[in-house]
Amino acid sequence: MKAVRFHEYGEIDVLRVEEVERPAPGPGQVLVEVRAAGIQPGEVMIRKGARHERWPATFPSGQGSDLAGVVVGLGAQARGFAVGDEVLGFTHNRASHAEFVVVDDVNVVSRPEGLSWDAAGSLYVAGTTAYATVFAVDPGPADTVVVSGAAGGVGSLAAQLARRRGATVIGLASERNHAWLKDRGVVPVEYGEGAAERIRQA
């Protein structure tokens, strides 16, 4: 199969598409034929070597955590999925930028009907982060929540989840994203100096 890999730290030009051995699912794993895969900002920093002390790369290294695709193989004791199921999820192995990827069955969910492959392939990490954040804060109708980066990956989902809980949500974002936030019931506030006072006024 083909996979994106890099053999040294650097900018995007260190990435190569290479032929590698197709993985086989182990116990509790599924093999997914990838239709779309995202990349997180932290993964870019790993590729550049900026996170070497905490998350060193072993070369050659793959890239990518988020993914969406179709289950094409099952390991022993894999639960909840069948060959042909459409899923989205993530891998801890920096391996989603490939034609096939092995994923633990607990790290995939069914792709909701109507969700595009592109959206599904970039949703899992941001979505679970947003969900965990809102769950931890536990906002309700009597609460006001301020979300920083409210038009970004995690922030946009957290803002919408908090609104679904009934909270008033103030979203910090650049002005070009204010209309998008208003359409989702979020009170937009501009970033930058004086933001604290603008939040109080909102």
Backbone as a chain_set.jsonl record, in Angstrom:
{"seq": "MKAVRFHEYGEIDVLRVEEVERPAPGPGQVLVEVRAAGIQPGEVMIRKGARHERWPATFPSGQGSDLAGVVVGLGAQARGFAVGDEVLGFTHNRASHAEFVVVDDVNVVSRPEGLSWDAAGSLYVAGTTAYATVFAVDPGPADTVVVSGAAGGVGSLAAQLARRRGATVIGLASERNHAWLKDRGVVPVEYGEGAAERIRQA", "coords": {"N": [[0.846, -1.187, 0.0], [0.281, 2.382, -0.258], [1.768, 4.984, 1.672], [2.145, 7.966, 3.59], [5.224, 9.186, 4.609], [8.054, 10.292, 6.588], [11.574, 10.876, 6.744], [13.221, 12.443, 8.151], [13.257, 15.313, 10.323], [11.371, 18.251, 9.479], [10.014, 20.709, 7.165], [7.045, 20.604, 5.082], [8.149, 19.546, 2.815], [9.656, 17.321, 3.475], [8.06, 15.148, 3.434], [7.115, 12.043, 2.006], [5.542, 9.902, -0.381], [5.29, 6.56, -0.055], [5.797, 3.075, -0.862], [4.668, 0.613, 1.282], [4.413, -2.176, 3.58], [1.258, -3.676, 3.812], [-0.734, -3.339, 6.701], [-1.832, -5.747, 9.191], [-4.712, -6.507, 11.071], [-4.617, -6.891, 14.611], [-5.543, -8.591, 17.705], [-8.625, -7.3, 18.842], [-8.662, -5.217, 17.03], [-9.367, -3.279, 14.038], [-9.09, -3.24, 10.466], [-8.872, -0.527, 8.396], [-9.818, 0.839, 5.331], [-8.718, 3.765, 4.165], [-10.543, 6.693, 3.553], [-10.491, 9.399, 4.007], [-8.334, 11.634, 5.775], [-7.269, 13.594, 8.507], [-5.117, 16.218, 9.843], [-3.539, 17.214, 12.787], [-2.566, 20.301, 14.431], [-0.543, 19.815, 16.353], [0.644, 17.511, 15.359], [1.931, 18.457, 13.12], [3.894, 19.951, 14.369], [5.315, 17.89, 15.556], [6.343, 16.625, 13.265], [8.077, 18.635, 12.421], [9.963, 18.506, 14.38], [9.759, 19.961, 16.659], [8.615, 18.962, 18.944], [10.283, 17.063, 19.913], [11.496, 16.328, 22.386], [9.378, 15.485, 23.96], [7.668, 13.888, 22.308], [9.292, 12.049, 20.487], [10.163, 11.296, 17.086], [10.404, 8.171, 15.391], [12.374, 7.174, 12.858], [11.908, 5.625, 9.629], [9.037, 7.735, 9.849], [5.501, 7.643, 10.117], [2.524, 9.612, 9.526], [-0.27, 11.378, 10.877], [-3.363, 11.154, 12.653], [-6.245, 11.352, 12.867], [-8.946, 9.832, 11.019], [-11.086, 8.481, 8.432], [-13.07, 5.917, 7.012], [-13.586, 2.696, 5.455], [-14.295, -0.378, 6.978], [-12.294, -3.129, 6.372], [-11.186, -5.403, 7.335], [-10.959, -7.625, 10.164], [-9.585, -8.125, 13.372], [-8.946, -10.786, 15.774], [-11.39, -11.044, 18.307], [-12.331, -8.458, 17.801], [-14.716, -5.978, 18.338], [-18.076, -4.895, 17.723], [-18.081, -4.073, 15.049], [-18.277, -4.688, 11.502], [-17.05, -6.09, 8.433], [-17.154, -3.779, 5.815], [-18.453, -1.749, 7.167], [-18.822, 1.755, 7.61], [-16.69, 4.067, 9.067], [-15.32, 6.39, 11.5], [-12.42, 7.643, 13.184], [-9.425, 7.337, 15.2], [-5.85, 6.892, 15.303], [-3.147, 6.003, 17.455], [-0.7, 5.697, 16.351], [0.553, 7.363, 14.481], [-0.243, 7.097, 11.695], [-2.371, 7.463, 9.909], [-2.307, 8.673, 7.427], [-2.414, 7.06, 4.979], [-3.163, 4.31, 2.755], [-4.347, 2.16, 4.019], [-5.099, 1.454, 7.439], [-4.506, 0.215, 10.702], [-6.636, 0.08, 13.479], [-7.523, 0.358, 16.894], [-10.474, -1.18, 18.118], [-11.909, 0.292, 19.976], [-11.39, 2.874, 19.336], [-12.778, 3.755, 17.151], [-15.815, 4.843, 15.6], [-19.141, 4.564, 14.231], [-19.702, 6.085, 11.072], [-21.714, 8.89, 10.892], [-24.777, 9.105, 9.06], [-24.883, 11.111, 6.192], [-22.745, 12.697, 6.876], [-19.928, 14.086, 5.453], [-17.083, 12.484, 3.877], [-14.734, 14.01, 4.063], [-15.228, 15.73, 6.279], [-15.664, 13.777, 8.239], [-13.154, 12.577, 8.328], [-11.615, 14.351, 9.72], [-12.629, 14.735, 12.206], [-12.56, 13.243, 14.671], [-10.509, 13.553, 16.789], [-10.642, 16.327, 17.448], [-13.366, 16.417, 17.994], [-13.771, 14.59, 20.171], [-12.161, 15.824, 22.053], [-13.463, 18.3, 22.386], [-15.935, 17.365, 23.338], [-15.147, 16.11, 25.773], [-14.223, 18.339, 27.162], [-16.53, 19.999, 27.445], [-18.134, 18.214, 28.857], [-16.649, 18.044, 31.23], [-16.836, 20.664, 32.226], [-19.571, 20.933, 32.445], [-21.869, 22.648, 31.702], [-25.0, 24.453, 32.097], [-28.407, 25.691, 31.569], [-28.374, 27.994, 33.187], [-25.85, 28.98, 33.036], [-22.998, 30.836, 31.783], [-20.653, 30.486, 29.295], [-17.34, 30.929, 28.187], [-15.672, 30.484, 25.199], [-12.576, 30.054, 23.892], [-11.021, 30.568, 20.737], [-13.289, 29.985, 19.208], [-14.157, 29.491, 16.634], [-12.503, 27.618, 15.661], [-11.173, 24.22, 15.291], [-11.558, 22.501, 17.723], [-12.775, 24.433, 19.356], [-15.08, 25.344, 17.909], [-16.743, 23.129, 17.957], [-16.975, 22.698, 20.734], [-18.301, 25.056, 21.479], [-20.79, 24.715, 20.193], [-21.695, 22.347, 21.416], [-21.923, 23.209, 24.084], [-23.946, 25.101, 23.763], [-26.021, 23.378, 23.081], [-26.446, 22.27, 25.537], [-27.808, 24.257, 26.716], [-26.522, 26.491, 27.675], [-25.443, 29.946, 27.753], [-23.269, 31.071, 25.349], [-20.242, 32.647, 24.858], [-18.143, 33.487, 22.306], [-14.777, 33.676, 21.549], [-13.223, 34.997, 18.777], [-11.86, 35.812, 15.532], [-12.989, 38.665, 13.672], [-13.929, 37.991, 11.123], [-15.17, 35.577, 11.495], [-17.413, 36.016, 12.964], [-20.097, 36.167, 12.005], [-20.627, 33.496, 11.366], [-20.539, 32.352, 13.928], [-22.682, 33.703, 15.181], [-24.808, 32.649, 13.716], [-24.99, 30.191, 14.877], [-25.916, 30.621, 17.367], [-24.078, 31.712, 19.124], [-22.468, 34.216, 21.028], [-20.44, 36.49, 19.596], [-17.099, 37.629, 20.254], [-14.398, 39.823, 19.818], [-10.959, 38.903, 19.503], [-7.844, 39.824, 21.198], [-6.237, 42.782, 22.635], [-7.98, 44.111, 25.386], [-9.964, 42.225, 25.407], [-10.982, 40.972, 27.699], [-12.595, 42.912, 28.909], [-14.464, 43.264, 26.861], [-15.664, 40.767, 26.926], [-16.896, 40.874, 29.449], [-18.765, 42.898, 28.933], [-20.311, 41.675, 26.97]], "CA": [[0.0, 0.0, 0.0], [0.99, 3.658, -0.204], [1.655, 5.703, 2.934], [2.963, 9.171, 3.728], [6.243, 9.022, 5.645], [9.198, 11.206, 6.535], [12.801, 10.248, 7.232], [13.931, 13.458, 8.935], [12.397, 16.427, 10.701], [11.407, 19.374, 8.563], [8.768, 21.26, 6.643], [6.236, 19.672, 4.308], [8.939, 18.935, 1.745], [10.275, 16.055, 3.897], [7.072, 14.087, 3.29], [7.198, 11.212, 0.806], [4.572, 8.824, -0.531], [6.113, 5.365, -0.239], [5.183, 1.751, -0.805], [4.964, -0.07, 2.543], [3.633, -3.391, 3.77], [-0.096, -3.461, 4.322], [-0.814, -3.891, 8.06], [-2.858, -6.743, 9.5], [-5.277, -6.206, 12.391], [-4.396, -7.823, 15.702], [-6.698, -8.755, 18.594], [-9.321, -6.079, 19.206], [-8.396, -4.167, 16.052], [-9.989, -3.336, 12.717], [-8.322, -2.679, 9.367], [-9.713, 0.452, 7.714], [-9.385, 1.442, 4.068], [-8.886, 5.185, 4.476], [-11.151, 7.567, 2.543], [-10.068, 10.769, 4.324], [-7.549, 11.722, 7.011], [-6.901, 14.949, 8.87], [-3.853, 16.391, 10.562], [-3.64, 18.155, 13.893], [-1.407, 21.206, 14.539], [0.524, 19.17, 17.124], [1.333, 16.561, 14.498], [2.839, 19.262, 12.294], [5.033, 20.288, 15.22], [6.109, 16.66, 15.693], [7.096, 16.44, 12.015], [9.134, 19.647, 12.377], [10.93, 18.235, 15.43], [9.564, 20.895, 17.773], [8.147, 18.202, 20.107], [11.172, 15.902, 20.005], [11.753, 15.941, 23.768], [8.203, 14.805, 24.512], [7.184, 12.877, 21.368], [10.294, 11.887, 19.419], [9.813, 10.441, 15.949], [11.281, 7.076, 15.018], [12.388, 7.252, 11.4], [10.945, 6.524, 9.0], [7.828, 7.941, 10.631], [4.255, 7.971, 9.444], [1.9, 10.865, 9.942], [-1.724, 11.415, 10.908], [-4.124, 10.458, 13.691], [-7.655, 11.294, 12.463], [-9.206, 9.084, 9.786], [-12.414, 7.955, 8.154], [-12.982, 4.957, 5.927], [-14.434, 1.498, 5.448], [-13.675, -1.551, 7.599], [-12.038, -4.195, 5.393], [-10.643, -6.574, 8.016], [-11.191, -7.677, 11.604], [-8.74, -8.986, 14.168], [-9.649, -11.61, 16.758], [-12.097, -10.326, 19.382], [-12.766, -7.099, 17.447], [-16.116, -5.875, 18.727], [-18.94, -3.801, 17.321], [-17.964, -3.681, 13.646], [-18.239, -5.745, 10.498], [-16.467, -5.671, 7.161], [-18.078, -2.941, 5.065], [-18.936, -0.623, 7.983], [-18.172, 3.054, 7.43], [-16.296, 4.5, 10.4], [-14.323, 7.44, 11.704], [-11.705, 7.381, 14.42], [-8.041, 7.809, 15.228], [-4.802, 5.961, 15.687], [-2.019, 6.561, 18.218], [0.546, 5.248, 15.731], [0.999, 8.271, 13.407], [-0.34, 6.202, 10.545], [-3.633, 7.569, 9.167], [-2.078, 9.155, 6.063], [-2.06, 5.838, 4.262], [-4.337, 3.697, 2.136], [-4.953, 1.288, 5.027], [-4.566, 1.672, 8.776], [-5.048, -0.613, 11.777], [-7.159, 0.923, 14.558], [-8.184, -0.351, 17.992], [-11.926, -1.056, 17.937], [-12.453, 1.307, 20.888], [-11.056, 4.199, 18.808], [-13.579, 4.051, 15.967], [-17.274, 4.897, 15.734], [-19.807, 4.558, 12.94], [-19.832, 7.391, 10.419], [-23.128, 9.279, 10.807], [-25.322, 9.29, 7.718], [-24.886, 12.499, 5.738], [-21.478, 13.362, 7.185], [-19.006, 13.873, 4.343], [-15.826, 11.819, 4.216], [-13.752, 15.015, 4.478], [-15.524, 16.137, 7.657], [-15.459, 12.617, 9.117], [-11.724, 12.3, 8.444], [-10.934, 15.336, 10.569], [-13.541, 15.038, 13.31], [-12.519, 12.466, 15.91], [-9.697, 14.115, 17.867], [-11.256, 17.592, 17.862], [-14.688, 16.143, 18.554], [-13.691, 14.002, 21.508], [-11.595, 16.848, 22.944], [-14.546, 19.237, 22.695], [-16.921, 16.677, 24.18], [-14.591, 15.934, 27.116], [-14.159, 19.66, 27.797], [-17.874, 20.419, 27.84], [-18.56, 17.285, 29.893], [-15.958, 18.404, 32.476], [-17.366, 21.946, 32.714], [-20.962, 20.619, 32.759], [-22.689, 23.863, 31.717], [-26.445, 24.315, 31.983], [-29.105, 26.892, 31.127], [-28.083, 29.158, 34.026], [-24.423, 29.279, 32.93], [-22.374, 31.491, 30.638], [-19.368, 29.853, 29.011], [-16.51, 31.598, 27.186], [-14.875, 29.536, 24.442], [-11.499, 30.668, 23.115], [-10.876, 29.881, 19.452], [-14.627, 29.42, 19.029], [-14.388, 29.113, 15.237], [-11.502, 26.617, 15.308], [-11.6, 22.827, 15.316], [-12.119, 22.12, 19.015], [-13.63, 25.499, 19.863], [-16.38, 25.41, 17.229], [-17.547, 22.01, 18.454], [-17.277, 22.946, 22.147], [-19.315, 26.107, 21.539], [-22.079, 24.155, 19.812], [-22.11, 21.403, 22.451], [-22.365, 23.989, 25.251], [-25.255, 25.662, 23.406], [-27.006, 22.283, 23.167], [-26.724, 22.075, 26.966], [-28.615, 25.382, 27.161], [-25.697, 27.587, 28.19], [-25.093, 31.103, 26.933], [-21.881, 30.881, 24.944], [-19.498, 33.759, 24.282], [-17.075, 32.889, 21.518], [-13.662, 34.514, 21.104], [-12.847, 34.668, 17.406], [-11.611, 36.975, 14.69], [-14.244, 39.25, 13.188], [-14.421, 37.304, 9.918], [-15.939, 34.402, 11.903], [-18.519, 36.397, 13.852], [-21.405, 35.808, 11.431], [-20.764, 32.046, 11.508], [-20.862, 32.09, 15.331], [-24.046, 34.181, 15.443], [-25.736, 31.685, 13.11], [-25.061, 29.026, 15.757], [-26.383, 31.052, 18.677], [-22.939, 32.089, 19.963], [-22.209, 35.656, 21.081], [-19.03, 36.64, 19.21], [-16.272, 38.686, 20.84], [-13.117, 39.927, 19.116], [-9.713, 38.643, 20.208], [-6.87, 40.911, 21.311], [-6.213, 43.642, 23.819], [-9.308, 44.547, 25.807], [-10.943, 41.142, 25.264], [-11.63, 40.695, 28.984], [-13.678, 43.888, 29.085], [-15.516, 42.966, 25.88], [-16.373, 39.598, 27.429], [-17.78, 41.349, 30.525], [-19.877, 43.631, 28.322], [-21.17, 40.705, 26.281]], "C": [[0.886, 1.243, 0.0], [0.732, 4.331, 1.143], [2.556, 6.93, 2.892], [3.934, 8.949, 4.875], [7.287, 10.127, 5.515], [10.374, 10.565, 7.247], [13.675, 11.217, 8.021], [12.94, 14.546, 9.289], [12.481, 17.529, 9.65], [10.024, 19.849, 8.17], [8.074, 20.206, 5.775], [7.04, 18.954, 3.224], [9.665, 17.661, 2.17], [9.317, 14.873, 3.737], [7.252, 13.36, 1.96], [6.028, 10.232, 0.803], [5.355, 7.584, -0.912], [5.27, 4.11, -0.234], [5.629, 1.074, 0.489], [4.088, -1.308, 2.648], [2.269, -3.06, 4.352], [-0.222, -4.087, 5.71], [-1.936, -4.913, 8.184], [-3.4, -6.452, 10.892], [-4.974, -7.305, 13.408], [-5.646, -7.95, 16.559], [-7.313, -7.4, 18.974], [-9.114, -4.926, 18.237], [-9.19, -4.383, 14.774], [-9.021, -2.752, 11.703], [-9.265, -1.793, 8.567], [-9.052, 0.877, 6.413], [-9.723, 2.919, 4.159], [-9.483, 5.929, 3.286], [-10.741, 9.022, 2.757], [-9.312, 10.745, 5.642], [-7.161, 13.167, 7.261], [-5.512, 14.995, 9.477], [-4.037, 17.488, 11.601], [-2.414, 19.07, 13.924], [-0.244, 20.585, 15.313], [1.317, 18.172, 16.309], [2.302, 17.262, 13.552], [4.091, 19.6, 13.094], [5.92, 19.064, 15.456], [6.959, 16.46, 14.449], [8.256, 17.432, 11.91], [10.222, 19.397, 13.419], [10.774, 19.101, 16.654], [9.059, 20.207, 19.038], [9.042, 16.987, 20.378], [11.377, 15.425, 21.444], [10.591, 15.134, 24.342], [7.722, 13.661, 23.624], [8.187, 12.709, 20.237], [9.782, 10.98, 18.305], [10.848, 9.341, 15.801], [11.241, 6.982, 13.501], [12.565, 5.876, 10.761], [9.657, 6.565, 9.817], [6.641, 8.162, 9.709], [3.7, 9.27, 9.989], [0.391, 10.675, 9.968], [-2.341, 10.573, 11.999], [-5.583, 10.262, 13.277], [-7.815, 10.529, 11.161], [-10.684, 8.783, 9.655], [-12.284, 6.997, 6.989], [-13.906, 3.782, 6.134], [-13.662, 0.334, 6.06], [-13.535, -2.653, 6.543], [-11.435, -5.448, 6.037], [-10.849, -6.463, 9.511], [-10.168, -8.586, 12.256], [-9.58, -9.822, 15.124], [-10.218, -10.732, 17.866], [-12.427, -8.874, 19.054], [-14.269, -7.019, 17.654], [-16.808, -4.696, 18.071], [-18.91, -3.414, 15.855], [-17.91, -4.908, 12.755], [-17.572, -5.197, 9.251], [-17.538, -4.927, 6.358], [-18.618, -1.761, 5.843], [-18.132, 0.639, 7.673], [-17.926, 3.661, 8.809], [-15.456, 5.773, 10.345], [-13.662, 7.177, 13.036], [-10.311, 7.95, 14.391], [-7.103, 6.68, 15.636], [-3.721, 6.699, 16.47], [-0.689, 6.383, 17.484], [1.074, 6.13, 14.605], [0.941, 7.553, 12.063], [-1.562, 6.418, 9.664], [-3.469, 8.104, 7.746], [-1.538, 8.005, 5.217], [-3.329, 5.261, 3.657], [-5.088, 2.788, 3.105], [-4.308, 1.584, 6.373], [-5.267, 0.724, 9.75], [-5.428, 0.309, 12.934], [-7.757, 0.031, 15.633], [-9.692, -0.128, 17.883], [-12.551, -0.006, 18.854], [-12.19, 2.73, 20.394], [-11.727, 4.509, 17.481], [-15.056, 4.054, 16.34], [-17.86, 4.881, 14.33], [-19.897, 5.968, 12.374], [-21.312, 7.744, 10.327], [-23.559, 9.496, 9.361], [-25.338, 10.774, 7.371], [-23.617, 13.262, 6.053], [-20.478, 13.046, 6.077], [-17.748, 13.156, 4.813], [-14.812, 12.839, 4.718], [-13.976, 15.447, 5.925], [-15.243, 14.989, 8.619], [-13.979, 12.366, 9.362], [-10.962, 13.271, 9.302], [-11.662, 15.575, 11.885], [-13.168, 14.416, 14.65], [-11.74, 13.148, 17.037], [-10.296, 15.431, 18.369], [-12.598, 17.346, 18.535], [-14.644, 15.564, 19.955], [-13.087, 14.973, 22.513], [-12.673, 17.842, 23.364], [-15.568, 18.605, 23.627], [-16.414, 16.541, 25.615], [-14.541, 17.257, 27.873], [-15.521, 20.101, 28.298], [-18.411, 19.507, 28.941], [-17.94, 17.67, 31.241], [-16.52, 19.688, 33.083], [-18.827, 21.801, 33.136], [-21.85, 21.865, 32.803], [-24.172, 23.539, 31.573], [-27.08, 25.631, 31.601], [-28.81, 28.147, 31.955], [-26.644, 29.652, 33.87], [-24.073, 30.049, 31.657], [-20.973, 30.918, 30.495], [-18.642, 30.688, 27.962], [-15.625, 30.552, 26.532], [-13.841, 30.313, 23.63], [-11.319, 29.876, 21.823], [-12.192, 29.251, 19.025], [-14.973, 29.081, 17.589], [-13.37, 28.082, 14.761], [-12.056, 25.211, 15.449], [-12.277, 22.433, 16.611], [-13.136, 23.163, 19.481], [-15.007, 25.539, 19.226], [-17.301, 24.29, 17.708], [-17.928, 22.217, 19.92], [-18.372, 24.003, 22.288], [-20.698, 25.547, 21.217], [-22.592, 23.156, 20.846], [-22.599, 22.124, 23.704], [-23.715, 24.636, 24.989], [-26.341, 24.584, 23.511], [-27.353, 21.963, 24.619], [-27.544, 23.223, 27.539], [-27.833, 26.571, 27.655], [-25.659, 28.759, 27.211], [-23.616, 30.981, 26.619], [-21.351, 32.155, 24.308], [-18.296, 33.153, 23.575], [-16.028, 33.898, 21.112], [-13.228, 34.057, 19.719], [-12.552, 35.949, 16.648], [-12.929, 37.412, 14.058], [-14.805, 38.521, 11.966], [-15.257, 36.067, 10.25], [-17.17, 34.728, 12.744], [-19.882, 36.005, 13.3], [-21.665, 34.32, 11.589], [-21.162, 31.702, 12.94], [-22.286, 32.524, 15.654], [-25.08, 33.208, 14.885], [-25.916, 30.443, 13.971], [-25.422, 29.4, 17.189], [-25.286, 31.445, 19.638], [-22.747, 33.596, 19.887], [-20.736, 35.874, 20.742], [-18.359, 37.829, 19.89], [-14.909, 38.649, 20.158], [-11.966, 39.604, 20.059], [-8.944, 39.938, 20.471], [-7.007, 41.718, 22.581], [-7.614, 44.15, 24.118], [-10.359, 43.453, 25.736], [-11.68, 40.872, 26.567], [-12.799, 41.644, 29.219], [-14.804, 43.634, 28.094], [-16.321, 41.735, 26.296], [-17.357, 40.021, 28.52], [-18.995, 42.063, 29.941], [-20.838, 42.684, 27.625], [-22.023, 39.93, 27.271]], "O": [[2.092, 1.159, 0.23], [-0.37, 4.259, 1.687], [3.599, 6.928, 2.238], [3.533, 8.571, 5.975], [7.392, 10.798, 4.488], [10.211, 9.819, 8.212], [14.747, 10.846, 8.501], [11.904, 14.69, 8.639], [13.518, 17.721, 9.014], [9.013, 19.455, 8.75], [8.487, 19.046, 5.751], [6.653, 17.878, 2.769], [10.238, 16.977, 1.322], [9.724, 13.722, 3.888], [7.507, 13.979, 0.927], [5.579, 9.788, 1.859], [6.006, 7.547, -1.956], [4.173, 4.08, 0.324], [6.825, 0.973, 0.762], [3.132, -1.466, 1.889], [2.153, -2.255, 5.276], [0.143, -5.249, 5.89], [-2.869, -4.934, 7.381], [-2.623, -6.177, 11.807], [-5.064, -8.494, 13.102], [-6.708, -7.461, 16.173], [-6.605, -6.476, 19.374], [-9.367, -3.774, 18.588], [-9.625, -5.492, 14.463], [-8.224, -1.873, 12.032], [-10.32, -2.238, 8.115], [-7.873, 1.23, 6.39], [-10.897, 3.284, 4.224], [-8.999, 5.814, 2.16], [-10.651, 9.79, 1.8], [-9.608, 9.936, 6.522], [-6.77, 13.882, 6.339], [-4.828, 13.981, 9.61], [-4.613, 18.541, 11.328], [-1.334, 18.664, 13.493], [0.916, 20.805, 14.966], [2.515, 17.996, 16.526], [3.361, 16.727, 13.223], [5.206, 19.545, 12.575], [7.142, 19.191, 15.545], [8.15, 16.161, 14.547], [9.307, 17.096, 11.365], [11.29, 20.006, 13.355], [11.565, 19.0, 17.592], [9.074, 20.816, 20.108], [8.611, 16.011, 20.992], [11.426, 14.218, 21.685], [10.802, 14.205, 25.122], [7.402, 12.583, 24.124], [7.945, 13.189, 19.129], [9.057, 10.018, 18.558], [12.033, 9.555, 16.056], [10.182, 6.735, 12.923], [13.297, 5.043, 11.295], [9.243, 5.562, 10.4], [6.761, 8.789, 8.657], [4.329, 9.938, 10.809], [-0.161, 9.907, 9.181], [-1.923, 9.443, 12.252], [-6.101, 9.147, 13.327], [-6.936, 10.564, 10.3], [-11.435, 8.822, 10.63], [-11.487, 7.224, 6.078], [-14.878, 3.855, 6.886], [-12.509, 0.09, 5.702], [-14.511, -3.055, 5.909], [-11.202, -6.444, 5.352], [-10.909, -5.365, 10.066], [-9.904, -9.684, 11.767], [-10.782, -9.595, 15.266], [-9.573, -9.779, 18.302], [-12.777, -8.119, 19.961], [-15.011, -7.89, 17.199], [-16.213, -3.634, 17.883], [-19.642, -2.513, 15.447], [-17.551, -6.004, 13.185], [-17.533, -3.986, 9.038], [-18.674, -5.385, 6.238], [-19.191, -0.849, 5.248], [-16.914, 0.587, 7.498], [-18.845, 3.759, 9.623], [-14.956, 6.17, 9.292], [-14.257, 6.563, 13.921], [-10.026, 8.908, 13.672], [-7.505, 5.674, 16.221], [-3.416, 7.859, 16.193], [0.342, 6.87, 17.95], [1.948, 5.704, 13.849], [1.955, 7.419, 11.377], [-1.786, 5.631, 8.744], [-4.394, 8.002, 6.941], [-0.378, 7.99, 4.807], [-4.436, 5.673, 4.005], [-6.31, 2.658, 3.027], [-3.126, 1.922, 6.447], [-6.465, 0.469, 9.633], [-4.665, 1.193, 13.322], [-8.429, -0.951, 15.317], [-10.138, 0.981, 17.591], [-13.614, 0.53, 18.54], [-12.708, 3.688, 20.967], [-11.304, 5.415, 16.764], [-15.486, 3.365, 17.265], [-17.16, 5.153, 13.355], [-20.138, 6.928, 13.106], [-22.091, 6.986, 9.748], [-22.794, 10.008, 8.544], [-25.765, 11.598, 8.18], [-23.425, 14.368, 5.549], [-20.21, 11.879, 5.791], [-17.389, 13.21, 5.99], [-14.101, 12.576, 5.688], [-13.029, 15.522, 6.707], [-14.659, 15.191, 9.684], [-13.584, 11.989, 10.465], [-9.785, 13.054, 9.591], [-11.342, 16.521, 12.604], [-13.44, 15.02, 15.687], [-12.27, 13.302, 18.137], [-10.442, 15.628, 19.575], [-12.927, 17.992, 19.53], [-15.393, 15.995, 20.832], [-13.45, 14.956, 23.689], [-12.789, 18.186, 24.54], [-16.014, 19.23, 24.589], [-17.148, 16.817, 26.564], [-14.786, 17.298, 29.078], [-15.656, 20.529, 29.444], [-19.074, 19.98, 29.863], [-18.613, 17.629, 32.271], [-16.665, 19.794, 34.301], [-19.275, 22.465, 34.071], [-22.509, 22.121, 33.81], [-24.555, 22.511, 31.015], [-26.371, 26.6, 31.333], [-28.984, 29.259, 31.457], [-26.257, 30.634, 34.503], [-24.733, 29.938, 30.624], [-20.205, 30.873, 31.456], [-19.239, 31.107, 26.97], [-14.911, 29.818, 27.215], [-14.196, 31.132, 22.783], [-11.451, 28.652, 21.819], [-12.217, 28.121, 18.538], [-15.994, 28.439, 17.344], [-13.37, 27.71, 13.587], [-13.247, 25.021, 15.694], [-13.452, 22.066, 16.605], [-14.223, 22.818, 19.944], [-16.003, 25.745, 19.92], [-18.507, 24.493, 17.847], [-19.064, 21.948, 20.311], [-19.267, 23.864, 23.121], [-21.671, 25.871, 21.897], [-23.79, 23.116, 21.125], [-23.578, 21.703, 24.32], [-24.548, 24.714, 25.893], [-27.448, 24.856, 23.976], [-28.433, 21.444, 24.9], [-27.937, 23.186, 28.705], [-28.431, 27.581, 28.026], [-25.821, 28.585, 26.003], [-22.799, 30.808, 27.523], [-21.925, 32.677, 23.352], [-17.526, 32.4, 24.172], [-16.33, 34.867, 20.415], [-12.908, 32.887, 19.509], [-12.944, 37.037, 17.069], [-13.863, 36.62, 13.93], [-16.022, 38.444, 11.794], [-15.976, 35.558, 9.39], [-17.884, 33.828, 13.184], [-20.742, 35.552, 14.056], [-22.782, 33.913, 11.907], [-22.028, 30.852, 13.151], [-23.019, 31.798, 16.325], [-26.112, 32.97, 15.513], [-26.897, 29.717, 13.809], [-25.257, 28.6, 18.11], [-25.519, 31.511, 20.845], [-22.851, 34.188, 18.812], [-19.866, 35.483, 21.52], [-18.964, 38.885, 20.077], [-14.337, 37.579, 19.946], [-11.977, 39.967, 21.236], [-9.346, 41.012, 20.023], [-7.783, 41.386, 23.477], [-8.343, 44.567, 23.217], [-11.536, 43.72, 25.98], [-12.874, 40.575, 26.55], [-13.865, 41.227, 29.673], [-15.977, 43.773, 28.443], [-17.524, 41.668, 26.047], [-18.509, 39.586, 28.525], [-20.119, 41.858, 30.397], [-22.052, 42.876, 27.686], [-22.807, 39.07, 26.869]]}, "num_chains": 1, "name": "protein.A"}
